[in-house]
Amino acid sequence: MKLAMRLAVALLLGAALVPSAAAAPHTLQAKGAHGWIKFRASGSGSVRASGKGSLTIQNASGLQIKVEGTWGEMQKHPDGVTYTHFEGSVECIGIGADIEIRGWNLELSAKGNGKARFQGEGTTRVDDGPEQAWPGDMTHQKWLKVSFGD
């Protein structure tokens, strides 16, 4: 009996020292009728953004990027690209995604760690927390600032 109890305690202690591989990643969800989203990942993860307007992707060298949709002009710059008259979606997987999307019918979904700023008419949610409204007054440069992850 004592041996079985010692073994059970040892197994419990050992399990407590090993990080759980099944821990769910942190999430960020946002949706807006119109506005501006600035997202920056810290570390590795994934982000998907969609909408109609302009899209800028920075820090592209550490990312797998999939862009779908239509755009009027694509302007390449060091380690990134800007799409104007964009309508579609982008999905980035990797390290240090830096995405800015401005326009209408905006959506963003991210997993991992990062920071984001929001402006316009919309809401955002971190993990299972409450929804937060974006500041609607875009003339005074007021932003909702959100951090998520560890």
Secondary structure, DSSP 8 states (H G I E B T S, - for coil): -HHHHHHHHHHHHHHHHS--TT----EEEEEEEEEEEEEEESSEEEEEEEEEEEEEEESGGGEEEEEEEE-SEEEEETTEEEEEEEEEEEEEEEE--EEEEEEEEEEEEEESSEEEEEEEEEEEEETTS--EE----TTTT--EEEEE--
